[in-house]
Each structure stands twice: as C-alpha cells, then as structure tokens.
Amino acid sequence: MAKLRFHIRYPVEKIPEPILYQIGHEFKVVTSIRRADVRETTGWLDVEFTGEADEIDKAVNGLRQKGCIVDPIELNVVE
C-alpha cells in the first residue's frame, strides 16, 4: 500500500464540481485533504492518496483528464 501526496490546482470552471469525491469513487484510492484553499476564482488542494501504486497513477491521470493540474509534493512534507 502506497501513500503519496500531491498539490492539485483546479481550473476556475471546475471549482464547484466534486472532483476529489469523484476520483475517490472511480479509483481504488483513499483521499485525504491535508491543506486546501478554495475560493470563487481559485482552488488548490494538498491531498494524500493511499492505495496501490497503479491505482494512484490512474487517479492522478483521472484528475488531469478532468482539467486539474497535479504535481507531486516533493519529500511528501505537508504537515
């Protein structure tokens, strides 16, 4: 079981959509929001995904297909 953290930026038009919820149901990953700032015109999340490495990869690709910008958090330090 892997635990990886990512910084996710939402495009303005996607902010109202429950994208992280959808990803958690489409793929076999557990999502945990570590930090976030979501406003009317900007939105970002630092998220930890727990699951098999291939499922995490699929979840990241799914986020990108939905229009999000996803970057790994180096050294996985978010606390």
C-alpha positions as CSV (number, residue, x, y, z in Angstrom):
1,M,0.0,0.0,0.0
2,A,1.5,3.3,-1.0
3,K,0.8,6.8,0.4
4,L,1.7,9.7,-2.0
5,R,0.9,13.4,-1.7
6,F,0.0,15.8,-4.5
7,H,-0.7,19.5,-5.0
8,I,-3.8,19.9,-7.1
9,R,-4.9,23.1,-8.8
10,Y,-8.5,23.4,-10.1
11,P,-9.4,25.4,-13.2
12,V,-11.9,28.2,-12.4
13,E,-14.8,26.4,-14.1
14,K,-14.2,23.2,-12.2
15,I,-14.2,24.7,-8.7
16,P,-17.9,23.9,-8.0
17,E,-17.6,20.3,-9.1
18,P,-16.9,17.5,-6.5
19,I,-13.8,16.2,-8.4
20,L,-12.0,14.7,-5.5
21,Y,-15.1,12.9,-4.4
22,Q,-15.5,11.5,-7.9
23,I,-11.9,10.3,-8.1
24,G,-12.3,8.5,-4.7
25,H,-15.2,6.6,-6.2
26,E,-13.8,6.0,-9.7
27,F,-10.5,4.5,-8.5
28,K,-9.4,2.4,-5.5
29,V,-7.8,5.2,-3.6
30,V,-8.5,6.8,-0.2
31,T,-8.2,10.6,-0.5
32,S,-7.2,12.7,2.5
33,I,-7.1,16.5,2.2
34,R,-4.1,17.8,4.1
35,R,-4.4,21.5,3.2
36,A,-6.7,23.5,0.9
37,D,-7.7,26.9,-0.2
38,V,-10.9,27.1,-2.3
39,R,-12.5,30.4,-3.3
40,E,-14.8,31.5,-6.1
41,T,-12.0,32.1,-8.6
42,T,-9.1,29.9,-7.4
43,G,-8.8,26.5,-5.8
44,W,-6.0,24.2,-4.7
45,L,-5.6,21.2,-2.5
46,D,-2.7,19.3,-1.0
47,V,-4.0,15.7,-0.9
48,E,-2.7,12.3,0.2
49,F,-3.7,9.3,-1.8
50,T,-3.5,5.9,-0.2
51,G,-3.8,2.7,-2.3
52,E,-1.9,0.5,-4.8
53,A,0.6,2.5,-6.9
54,D,-1.2,1.7,-10.2
55,E,-4.5,3.0,-8.8
56,I,-2.9,6.2,-7.6
57,D,-1.4,6.7,-11.0
58,K,-4.9,6.2,-12.5
59,A,-6.4,8.6,-10.1
60,V,-3.8,11.3,-10.9
61,N,-4.4,10.7,-14.6
62,G,-8.2,11.0,-14.0
63,L,-7.7,14.4,-12.3
64,R,-5.6,15.6,-15.2
65,Q,-8.3,14.4,-17.6
66,K,-10.8,16.5,-15.6
67,G,-8.7,19.6,-16.2
68,C,-6.7,19.7,-13.0
69,I,-3.0,20.4,-12.7
70,V,-1.4,17.8,-10.5
71,D,2.1,18.0,-9.1
72,P,3.8,15.6,-6.7
73,I,4.8,17.1,-3.4
74,E,8.5,16.6,-3.1
75,L,9.6,14.7,0.0
76,N,5.9,14.4,0.9
77,V,6.1,17.1,3.6
78,V,2.7,18.7,4.2
79,E,2.2,18.7,8.0
